[in-house]
Amino acid sequence: MKNIIIVDMQKGFINKNNKHLVNKINNYLNESKFNNIFYTKFYNNDNSPFFNILKWNGMISLEDLEFVVKINPMCEILEKNTYGLNMEQINFLKELNINEVEICGTDTDACVLTIAYQLFDNNIKPIILSDLCASSSKDKNIHYNALQIMRRSFGNDCIK
């Protein structure tokens, strides 16, 4: 069974450091067959730790929330207002008997990393598609640093 989670590929998160992912992810989805395709959709609101703790009011406008990659009509959208998934979403994946998931999207050092840890902690193997992940950070090394952390945490075979 082949599964994928496309993380936060929304207009408000895309900049010059990660815009190359749009075509790469679209091409990968066109070239590959999946049993399950999931997209995470981040939104900020007054229940979000981004709003409450960081006092950040980004990702509120409808334009920012728009997906920049093609949405497969047979997909599931996993809405979130945190870095990661909630337990209901993790349990949903487990109910589908998913034991391995490819992950791509943005940001490698934040949401991709968090979701990978959550999957691992729930006995679902994360497979990080390193060429299909990036960070919007100005620090160009942060993507590679996050990949190193995941390689150490999940093993070499979890980074493709």
C-alpha positions in Angstrom: 0.0 0.0 0.0 1.5 3.4 -1.0 0.4 6.5 0.9 1.5 10.1 0.9 0.9 13.2 3.0 1.5 16.6 1.2 2.2 19.1 4.0 1.0 22.7 3.9 1.4 23.5 0.2 -0.6 26.7 0.5 0.0 30.1 -1.0 0.8 31.8 2.4 3.7 29.4 3.0 5.3 29.7 -0.4 8.3 31.9 -1.1 11.4 31.9 -3.3 13.0 29.2 -1.0 10.3 26.6 -1.6 8.3 27.6 -4.7 10.2 25.0 -6.7 8.3 22.3 -4.8 5.0 23.1 -6.6 6.0 21.6 -10.0 8.1 18.8 -8.4 5.2 17.6 -6.2 2.7 17.9 -9.0 4.9 15.8 -11.3 5.5 13.2 -8.6 1.8 12.9 -8.0 1.2 12.5 -11.8 3.9 9.8 -12.1 3.0 7.7 -9.1 0.0 5.6 -8.0 -1.2 5.9 -4.4 -3.7 4.1 -2.3 -4.2 7.1 -0.2 -3.4 10.8 -0.7 -3.6 13.2 2.1 -3.1 17.0 2.1 -2.6 19.0 5.3 -4.3 22.4 5.3 -3.1 24.8 7.9 -5.3 27.6 9.1 -4.7 30.0 11.9 -7.4 31.0 14.3 -7.9 32.1 17.9 -7.6 28.5 19.1 -4.2 28.1 17.5 -0.9 28.3 19.5 0.5 30.4 16.6 -2.2 33.0 17.4 -2.1 32.6 21.2 1.5 32.0 22.0 3.4 33.4 19.1 0.9 36.3 18.5 1.2 35.5 14.8 -1.8 36.4 12.6 -0.7 35.0 9.3 -2.5 32.3 7.3 -5.9 33.8 8.0 -6.9 35.1 4.6 -8.6 32.9 2.1 -5.9 33.6 -0.5 -3.2 32.4 1.9 -5.1 29.2 2.6 -5.3 28.3 -1.1 -3.4 25.2 -2.2 -0.7 25.8 -4.8 -0.4 22.1 -5.9 -3.1 20.2 -7.8 -5.6 18.5 -5.5 -6.4 14.9 -6.3 -10.1 14.5 -6.2 -9.8 11.2 -4.3 -7.8 12.7 -1.5 -8.5 13.5 2.2 -7.8 17.0 3.5 -6.4 17.0 7.0 -7.1 20.5 8.5 -4.9 21.6 11.3 -4.0 24.7 13.3 -0.8 23.4 14.8 2.5 22.0 13.4 1.2 18.5 13.5 -1.9 16.3 13.2 -4.4 15.7 16.0 -5.0 12.3 17.5 -8.3 11.9 15.6 -6.3 12.3 12.3 -3.6 9.8 13.5 -6.3 7.3 14.5 -7.9 7.8 11.1 -4.6 6.8 9.4 -4.3 3.8 11.7 -7.9 2.7 11.0 -7.0 2.6 7.3 -4.2 0.1 8.3 -1.5 2.5 7.1 1.9 1.5 8.4 4.0 3.6 6.1 3.6 7.1 4.6 5.6 9.2 2.3 5.8 12.8 3.4 6.6 15.9 1.3 5.9 19.6 1.4 6.9 22.6 3.6 8.5 23.3 6.0 11.0 20.5 6.5 12.1 22.0 9.9 8.6 22.5 11.3 5.4 20.7 10.1 7.1 18.0 8.1 9.4 17.2 11.0 6.5 17.2 13.5 4.3 15.0 11.5 7.1 12.6 10.9 7.7 12.3 14.7 3.9 11.8 15.3 3.7 9.1 12.7 6.8 7.3 14.1 5.5 7.6 17.7 2.3 5.9 16.5 4.1 3.1 14.8 3.6 4.4 11.3 6.9 4.6 9.3 7.6 8.1 7.9 9.3 8.2 4.5 10.7 11.7 3.9 10.9 12.6 0.2 13.8 14.9 0.7 13.8 16.4 -2.8 10.1 17.2 -2.4 10.5 19.0 0.9 11.9 22.5 1.6 11.8 25.3 4.1 10.6 28.8 3.7 13.3 29.9 6.2 16.0 32.4 5.1 18.5 29.9 6.6 19.3 27.6 3.7 20.8 25.0 6.0 17.7 24.5 8.1 16.2 22.0 5.5 19.3 19.9 5.6 19.6 20.1 9.3 16.0 18.9 9.7 16.8 16.0 7.3 19.8 15.1 9.5 17.7 15.1 12.6 15.1 12.8 10.9 17.8 10.5 9.5 19.2 10.1 13.1 15.7 9.6 14.6 14.1 7.3 12.0 17.0 5.7 10.2 18.7 6.1 6.8 16.0 4.2 5.0 13.4 6.8 6.0 15.0 9.5 3.9 14.6 9.2 0.1 
